[in-house]
Amino acid sequence: MIVLKVVTFCLLLLAPVPVAWAQKEACDCFVKGVVRDKHTGQPIPGATIAVLGENKGVSTDINGRYQIERLCPGQYELECRIIGYQPYTETIDLVAGHEENFTLAEDEIHLKDVEITAHRTDAPLSQPISTLTGSDLAQTRGQSLAESLKGITGVTTLQTGSNIAKPVIHGLHSNRVLIMNNGVRQEGQQWGSEHAPEIDPFVATRVTVVKGAAGVRFGSDAIGGVILVEPEELPIGKALSGELNTVGYSNGRQGVVSGTLQGGVKGVEELGWRAQGTFKRGGNIHTPNYFLDNTGSRERNFSVAAGYRKKGFGAEVFYSHFDTQLGIFSGAHIGSVTDLLQVIKNREPLVKSGFSYTIARPYQDVAHNLVKGEAHYHFADGHRIQWVSAWQHNERSEYDLHRPRNDSLAGLNRPELTFRLTTFTNDIVWDHKPIANKMAGQVGISTLYQYNLMNGRPLIPNFDQLNVGAFLIERLVQNGWEWEAGIRYDYRYLTTYRLVNRVTQRDEFRFSSASGTLGVTRSISEKLSTRLNVGTAWRAPNVSELFSAGVHHGAASYEEGDPTLRPEQAINTVASVVYDNDKFNWEIGAYHNYIARYIYLKPQPEPILTVRGAFPYFRYTQTDATFTGIDASLGWKLTDRWSLKSKGSYLRVYDQKNDQYLVMIPPNRWDNQLSFNIGEVGRWQKLFVSAGNLWVGEQRRVPANSDFAPPPPAYSLWNLTAGGTLFITQKQQVEVGVTVHNLLDTAYRDYLNRFRYYADEMGRNISLRLKWKFGA
């Protein structure tokens, strides 16, 4: 009955004019024009003009001209961008042929935006890159950053319960996946499986995933890949504009509200500003058969930014505050080993409850502050220099299920664990002018200093560390070939302070290594291209891997480190082939990542009983491992209305030293989606309905008796989505979307969820998205 109501609602949403959408439109429209320099008037060759949300785009020829054909009538958003110039976006109403010329100003955006969006400055040219933007990103609004990326091939999530997730790229996560937040290296307590990135996804208008080792540009730790989170460029000299997003979810009765207001400063064309804020609240999650007690969440975030740009000079300041409280499923904290083993065996939690918004013990309280300053200067001869400086403070408090027995101490409600991490980063990058219009490159220096203070029962020691790195990257474009080579050297000095027999013991660690990359991209034709990249990266063991010793409350586990661990060293090879035309596109990529001295949490034979209860027991250990896999995606425009998308991932991870498979590796996945493009109905545009299925296989490549519970069976989930855009006026529009996740209310467990020992995953979840945009 619920499914029938949802389908009926989706049909009513799209039913204002029942006949108009059935008439087949002739998709023979086109748009063309010239791209010129705003100051000199000269044509700009090589600029990219993309039709956002339509998977169409071209580059300008030597005279700066472009033409995009085979477009259906309707409203489109064109984006023009090229390195060295500020991107420009224009909305057009297309009826037949249309001419749209662009004039671009000098590059006044900060360097990391260029890295993310142009795919030419920081993101290696020869590595697989996937981007979420436009309507694809809009459909993920209200979800966490990790959940937003699950639709990208080769990307999944490591979960702790139903409301904590962090991204996994090609089987690697946490400190092996670097996140660049608005051009700044995100530094939080990311070593824990339940330590999700402290980033509000509503800040971003574009999220890019670089798959594979990217240590040369981004430094140590980027063994698995890089996630680049970029906001929209500041509206320098533009009129007031903004948007309001609201999202509601049936499961957990969660509501999300996020607003953005931005504009220029009247009378000062060189200034621009933006303010943004988000509030989220949800209650207990429901599986198909029962509620998960104490799984509510609350989130309050905001950010402000301002920038100044004039001719070749630009400066920007940015501040963001992220604050969340996350309830931890109380059924994961169990009093005895017997009860723990019984829960795992019976696949039924001991603790059950009804719905509530109350967040009680155990829970997490996390706050993250980021302050960033950036300045750059673009010299007349083509050189460019940029300086980015940032301060971050991350405070994480973890509350156990049990209060202290002393009533006065219990009344204070103090956390059992508190981590306070403060980080200072500085990056200086020099881009030299192109040599003979063929070779471009950059040289840079990066520094990081951070210190961590911990209160409560010992889990990891206090520490401070200093990182220094320098790199050089050169790129050559000639005769359809694009070559890229780079080298980097990093040094890390780590000092820890821990209590041993009530005496503070100071330990020092020095780590250093070089990284390199060599890649090539070949454009065989306008539709077919290939990429090959061989890169190295390294990662020093973090403090938790060296010295963890105790109950990790958020993960509901006992973890033990090893101070003898040595740095990981990775050699990653990745190759891909891409074909794209108006009707059919596909991409297939293969990768092989060898990681010497790979560090992972190994489940021990038996759980452990502590004064806080019984917990699964894990120990950090080291081996040599290979990560070999294939990512494949297919897009097929069956007709002008119907389209099909299919994505699949295969991954095999092997312990070379012990001649066996490794634990906690993503199983194979296959995701399919069939969409019907309704088109335009009155004031409604871009109307569509889609149905999809996600199949996740059983992870059978695991050592025998290597975990506290065997991998769960394979599962298949269906989803249904409908949406469209209502144009109220030329400068006001409302985007509407309805999605049903887990349409059939399937009971299942995911292998990468640390709480799969205790309970099922979330059941059916219906979401409604509304987005109101106004202004320029």
N, C-alpha and C positions, 0 to 999 in steps of 0.2 A: 504493500500500500504506500509506503514512504517513497519507494522508487517511482511508482506511478505518479505521485504528486509532484515529485521533482521534475520528471519529464514533462508533465503537463504545464508546470510553471515555466520551464524553458521555452516551450512552444508558444505560450501566451506572450512571453516577453518579446518574441520575434514575429508577432502576428499582426502588426498594424495594417499592412496592406498585403493581403494573401496572394495576390496575383502578380504584383510587380516583380518579385524576385524570381519568378519562374521564367521570365522572358530572358532569353540568352542575349547578353550584350556582346557587341563586337569589340574585341580587345585590340584595336588597331591604332590607338592613340600613341603619341610620342612627345617627348620633351627634349629640347636641345638648347644650346647656348654657348657662351664663351666665358671663361674664367680669367680675370685680369688682376694685376696688382693694384691695390687701392691708391697707392702714392704715385707710381710711375705710369700706370695704364698699360703696361706690357702684358702680353698673354702669359699664362702660367701652364706649362706642359706638365703632365704627370699628376695633376690633381685628381682626387677621387670624388665622384658624385654618386651617392648611394640613395636608393629609395628605401627609407626606413620601414622595416616590417614586411618588405616584399622580396627580400633576397635578390635584389637587382642592383647593379652598379657598373660604372664604366670609369675609365681614366681619360683625361683630356689628351689630345694629340699635341704635336709640336707647336701648333698655332693656338693652343688653349681651348680648342673646341671639343664638344662632347655631344652625344645623342643617345637617348635611351628609348627603345621601341617596345612595341607589343604590350602596352599598358591599357587596362580597362578604364572607362570613364569613372571619375571619382576624385576624392581629395587625397593628396599625397604629401608626405613630408620629405623634402630633399635635403641632404646633408653634404656639404662640400668641405673637404679638408686636405691638407698637405703639410708636410714638415716645413716649419719656418713661418707658417701663417696661422692666424686664428681661425678655427672652424666656423662655418656659417650654416645655419639651418633656415629653410624657407618652406612655407606651406603653399601649395598650389591647388587650384580646382581645374581638373583636366576634363575637357569635353572632346577635343579632337587633337590638333597639334598645338604645342605651346612652346614659347621661347622664354627661357629664364637664364639671365646672365648673372654671374657672381663677381663681386670685387672683394678680395681678401686683404685684410690688414696684416701687418707684420705679426709674427708669432708672439702673442701676449698671454698665452696660457702657460701654466707652470709645467715643468719638464715631465712630471709623471703623467699628466694628462696626455702628452704626446706619446709617451711610452705605451700607454694603455690603448689609446684609440687609433693611433696611426700605425701601430705594429712595426715601427721602424727604429725607434730610439733605444728602448730598453728590451722589449720583448724580442727574443732571437727570431730572425727572419725565417730560419730553417726548421723551427719547431712547431708542432701542432698548436694552434691557438683557437679557442672558442670564446665567443662573446655573447653575453646576454644584454639586450638593449630593446628599447621600444616596447612593442606589445608582448614579446616573449618575457621581458623582465616584469612588465606590469602584471602578468598573470601569476607571478610569485609573490606579489606584495602581501605583507602581513606575516610571511614566513621568516625564519631565521636565515642568515647568510648561507649556511650549509644546505638547508632545505631548498633554497633558491637555485642552487647549482646542480641538484640531482638530475635535472633533465639533460645535462651535458654528458656526452659519451665519455666513458672512462672515469667519471666522477660519481662518488657515492658518499655516504655519511657514516661516521662512527657515532653511535648513539649511547646515551645513558638515560634510559627511560624514554618517555614520549615527547619531552619538551626540551631536551638538551642534545645538540648535534654539532659535529664539527666535520669539515670537508675531508674527503679521502681522494687522492689522485693516484691512479694506477697502483692502489694498494698501500700508499704511504700517507701519513697524516701527522698531526701535531707539529713538533719542531722540524719536521722534514718538508713541510709545506709552508712557504713564506707568504704572508698576506701584507700587501702594500695598501694602506688606508690613506687615500688622498695624498699619495706620494711619500708617505712615511711608513717605515717598517713597523708593523703592529707588534708591540711587545707587551704581552700579558702573561698570565700563568698558563700558557698553552700546553704544558707538559702533561696535564691530566686528561684522561679520556672524557671527563665530564666538564672540562674547562673550555666552553664554547667561545668563539671569537666575540670580543666585546665591541661589536660594530652594529650600528643601526642600518639595515639595508635601504631604508628610505632616503638615506643621504646620497646614494649612488644613482646615477642615470645610465651607468655602463659598468658591467662586471666582466672581466676577462680572465680566462684561465690559460696559463702557459703550462703545457704538460712536458715533463722531463726536467733533467738537471739544468738549472739556470744560475749556477754559482758565480759565473764570471761577472755579470752585471749586478746581481743582488747580494752577493757575498755568501758566506757559509750558511748552511742549513737548507738551502734551496735544492735539496736532492730530489724531492718528488715533484716539485713544480712551484708555480707562483700564482697567486690570485691577486689581481689588480682591481681595486675598488675605486672608481673615480666619480666624483660629482660632476654636475653640469658646469660649464665654464661660467664664471661670474658675469652678470649682465651689465658690462661696462657701458654707461651712457644710454641704457635702454629704459623703456617705460616700466611702470610697476606691473608685476605679473605674479602668479602663484598657482598653487593647487592644493586641494584637500582630498585626502584618501581616507576612506573608511572601509573596514573589512570586518565581517562577522563570520564566526564559525559555530556550527551546531555542536560539535564535539568539544566539551570543555566550556561551552557557552562563552567563547572567547570573543572579545571585541578589540579592535585596533583603530586608532585615529591618528593620522599624521598630516601635518600641514607645512607648507613652504610659502614664504613670501620673499620676493626679491625685486631688485630694480637698480636703477642708477641714481645719481644725485643731481637734482635740478640745478642747472647752471654750471655744473662741473662734469664734463663729458668723460673725464678720465677715471671717474670713481664708479664702483659698483658694490653691492652688498647682498647678503642672503641670510635669512633666519629660518630655522627648521626645528620642528619638535614632534615627538611621537609618544603616545601613551597606549599601553597594551595591558589587558587584564584577562586572565582565564582561570577556570576552576578545574576540578578533578576530571581527568581524561576517562573516557569510557571505552573498554574493549567490547567485542560483540557479546560478552557474557557477564561482565562485572565492571564496576568502577575501580580505578587505581587510586587508592587513598593518598591524599596529600601531594597531588601532582599539579597544583595550581601554579600560576606564574603572574608576575607583575613587572612591568617595564616602563621606565620614564627616561626619555632621552631628549637632548636638544643640541643644536649646533648653530654657530654664527660665523660668518666669513665676510671679509671686506677686501677689496683690491684696488690698486691704482695702476694704470697703464698709460704711457705716453711715448709715442714713437718706439724706440728700441728698449725702453726701460719698463719694468713691471715689478710690482711687489704685492704680496698677499699675506694676510693673517687669517688663521682658522682656529676655532676652538670647538671642541665637542665634549659632551658629557653623556656617558652611558651608565644607566643604573637599573639593575634588575634583581628581583628576588625569585628564586626557583625552588619549588617544593621538591623534595626527593621522596620517591615512593617508599612509604614507611614499611611496606612488606619486604624491602630489601635488607632491613636491619633485623636480624633474627638472633634469638638469645642462646641457642645451643646448636652444636654440630648435628645432633640427631634431627632437630627441626629443619635445619638447612638442607640436609640430604633428603628429607621427606618432601620438602617443597620442590626440589629439583626433580625428584622421581615422579611425584604426582602431577606436576605441571599445573599446580593450582596454588595461588597465594594464600598464606595463613590470614593475612589482614585484608578485609573487604569493608567497603563503606558505601555511602550514598554520595550525592553531589554536594560540593561545598567550594566556596571561593577562599576559604581559610587556608593560610599557609602556616603550618605548624612545624615543629621539629620532626625529622631532620630537614634542613633547607640550606640554601646558599644565598648570600647577600654580596653582590658584586658591583663595584663602581669603577669606571675607567675614565680618566680625563686626558685629553690630548690638546696640546697647544703647538701650533706650527707657524713658523715664519718663513717666507720664501721671497727671494729677490733674484732677478735675472737682467741681463743686458745683451741685446742683440746688436753686434757691431755692424757697421755699414758694409764691411768687406765680407760678411758672411759668418764670422766667428760668433760664438755665443757662450756665455758663462752663466752658471746658476748656482745659487747657494740655498740649501734647505736646512733649517735647524728646527728641532722639535723636542718637546718635553712631554713625557707620559708618566702618569701615576696610576697604578692598578692596585686596588684593594679588594681582597677576596676573603670573606668570612664564611666558615663552614660550621654548621650547628649539628651536633649529634642528636640522636633520638632521645637520649636520656639526659635529664638535667642533673646537676650535682646533688648529692644526698643532703648536703647542708642547705637548709631552707633559705638562709640569707644569701648564699651564693646563687642558689637557684633563682631567687627573685631578681637578680641582676641580669639573668638571661644572656650571659656572655657566650661568645662562640668558643668552640673547642680548638679551632685553628683559625689564625688570621695571617694572611700574607700581604705584605705591602712592597710592591715592586716599583721603583722609580728609574726611569730611563732617559738619557740625554743622547740625541743623535745629531750628527752633522754630516752633510754631503755636499761636496763641491764638484761640479762636473763642467768640463770644457768641451764644447763641440766645435771642431775645426771646420772651416769652410770646405765645401766640396772641391776636390782636386780634379781638374779636367772634366767636371760635371759627371764623374764616374765613381769617385771614391769619397766616402764620408765616414767620420769616426768620432770617437770621444775618449777622453781620459778623465778619470775621477778618483777622488779620495773619500773614504767613508770612515767615520769614527762612531763608536758607541761606548757609553759608560753607563752602568746600571748597578744598583744595589737592592738587595731584598732583605726585609726584616720580618721575622716570624714570631708570633706570640701563640701561647697555648701548648698543648702536648706536642712533643717533638715529632716531626715527620720529615722535614728537610731542614738543613742548617741555614743560618744567615750567610749571605755571600755578597761579594762585589766583583765585577768583572769589567775588563777593558778590551774592546775590539778595535783593530785598525786594519783597513784594507785599501788596496789601490788596484785599479784596473785600466786596461786599454782594449778598445774594440774598434775594428775597422771593417767597413763594408764596401764592396765593389760591385757595381751593376754594369754589365756589358753584354750586348748581343743576346738578350734573353736569359742570361745567367746572373744570379745574385749570390755573391760569395761573402761569407762572414767568418771572421777569426778574432779571437780575443784571449786574453790572459789576465789572471788576477792572483794576488797574494794576500792572505789574511793571517793575522796574528791575534791570539786571544790569551789573556792573562786572567785567571780565575783564582780567587781567594775565598775559602770557606771558613766559617767559625762555628764549631759545634762543641757541645758539652760531652766530655768523656770522664766518667767518675767525678762529676761536679766540677771539673776543671775545663776551661775553654781551650780547645785545641784548634790551632790554625794550620790549614793545609793549603798549599799553593800548587796550581796546575798551569802549565804553559803548553798551548797548542798552536800549531801553525801548519799551513799547507798552501799549495798553489792549485788553481783551477784553470781549465782551458776549454775552449769551444772552437769547433770547426764545422761549418755547415754550408750547404749550397741549396739554392732553389732554382729550378729550371722551368720556365714557362714554355711548354712545348707548343701551345697554341693559346688563343684567347679563352678556350674552354678547359684546357688540360694543363695541369702543373704538377710538379713533384718536389718533394723536400727530403733532405737527408741531413742529420745533425749528429755529431759525436761530441759529447761534453762530459766534463768531469766536475764533481762537486764533493765537498766534504762536510762533516758535521762533528763537532766535539760533543762528548757526552755532557748532558746537562746535570744540574745539581741533584735533581730527583733520581736520575739513573745512577748517580754515584753514591748517594747517601740516604735514600728513602728508608725509613724504618718505623713502620707503625700502620695504624688504621687510617685509610684515606676515606673519610666519611662520605664525600660526594659520590665516589665510585663504589661505595660499600664493599671495600676489599682491603686486604692487608698486603702492603707492598714493601719490598726489600731491595735496596740498591747494592751496587758493587763498586767500591772505589778503585778497582784495578782496571776498569773499562778503558778502552782506547778509542780514538776517533774513528768514525766511519769514513770510508773512502769509496766513492761511487764512480762508475764509468757507464754512461747512459748512451745508447744508440737508438735513434728513432727515425723512422722513414714513413712518408705518407704520399698518397696520390690523390689528387682532387680533380673532379670533373664537374663542370657546372654549365648548364644552358637554361633556356627559358622553361623547358618542360621537365628536365631530368637533371638531378645532381647527386653525386655520391662522393664519399671520402672513405678511404681505408688506410689505416695506419698500423704499423707494427713497431714494437719497442722491446729492447732487452736492457735491463738495468742490473748490473752486477755491483753489489754493495759488500765490500770487505768489512768484516767486523760489525755486521748489522746488529743493533741493539733492540731487544724486544722484551715485553713482559711475558714470562713463561709461566703458565699455570703449574702449580706444584701438586704432587699426588693427592694430598689431603687438605681439606679446609683447616683453618686455625681458630682456636678458641681464645678469646681475650676477655679482659674485664668489661669491654664494651659490647661483647656478643661474639657470635661465630661468623666468620667471613671467608670467602674464597681467598686463597693464599697465592700471590704472584711474586716472582723474583726476576729482576732484570738480568739478562744473560746476553751473550754475544756469539755470533756465528758468521759464516760467509753465506750470502743468499743471492739468488738470481730471481728477478721479477721479469717475466716474459709474457707479453700479451698482445692482443689485437683489438683495436677499436674500429667499428664500421658504422657508417650512417648513410641513409638513402632518403632522398626527397623526390617524389614523383607527382607531377601535376597531371592527374589522370584526365581531367577535362578542365574547362574554364571554372568549374564549380568545385570539383572534387580533387582532393590531394591526399597523399599518403606520406607519412614519415616513419622511418624505421631505424632503430639504433640498437647496436649490440656490443657487448664487451666480454672478452675472454681474458682471464688472467691465471697464470700458473706461477707459483712461488715455491722455490725449492731451497732447502737447507743443504748446501753443498758439503759442509763439514761433516754433518751427521747422516747424510744420505737419506733424507726424509723431507716431507712437506712441513710448512710452518702453520701456526695457528693464527686466527683472527685476520684472515685474508678474504676480501670480497669474493663471493661466488659469481658465477656467470650471470649475465642479465640480458634481457631482450625486451625492448620497449617499442610499441607500435601505436600509431595514432592516425585515424582516418577523419578528415575534416571536410565539411561542406561550407563553401563560401557563398553566403546568401547575397552579399553585396550591399546595395543601397535600397532603402525603403523609406521614402519620404525624407525626414530629417535624420534618419538612422543611416549610418554608414559602417562599413567593415563588419557587417553582421556575419556570424559564423556559428556553427555547431560542430563539435568534434567528440569522438569516442575513442578511448585508448585502453590499452592493456599492457601491464608491466608483469613480466615473468622473471622470477629470480630463482635460480636453481639451488639445489642442495649442495653445500660445500663438502664434497667427498674427498678432497685432497687435504686431509689432515692426518697427523700421526694417530695411531690407535691409542685409546685411553690417555689422550694428551690434555683433556679438559674435564671440567667438573660435570659437564653435560654434553652429549653428542650434538653435532650441528642439527638445527631444525630442518624439517622437510622443505622442499621447494614450495613456492606459493605463487599465485596468480591474482593480480588485482585489476579491477576494471574501474575506469573513471569516465565521467561525462562532463563536458564543458560547453557553455554557450556564452556569447557576448557580442558587444557592438558599441558604437560611439554615437551619441545623440548630440548633434550640433544645434545649440540654442541660438547663438549668434555667431558672427564670424570670429569673435574673440572669446567665445565661451563654449565649452563642450563638456559632456559628461560621458565617461566610459563606464560601462556596466559589464560585469562578468559573474557567472554562476558556475560553480564547479562542485562536483560530487566525487570525493575520493573514497576508494574502497566501496564502490557502489553496491556490491552484494554483501557487505558486512562480513567479510571473510575473517575468520580467526587464524592468525599466523604469528610466527616469531622470526625475527631477523637475526642472522648470525652475527652481525656487527653491532648488535645492541648488548651492552654489558649487563643489562637487566633481563636478558632472555632467560636466565636461570629461574626467574621468579614469576613472570607474568607475560600475557599476550600483548601484541601491539595494538595500537589504536584501531577502533572500529570505523564504521561509516562516518564521514565528516562532510557536511555541506557548507560551502562558503559562498558569501555574496560580497563582491567588490564594487565599490562606487568611487569614481575619481572625477572631481570637478576641476577643470583648468580654466583660467581666465587670464586675460592680458596678452602681451606680445608673444 
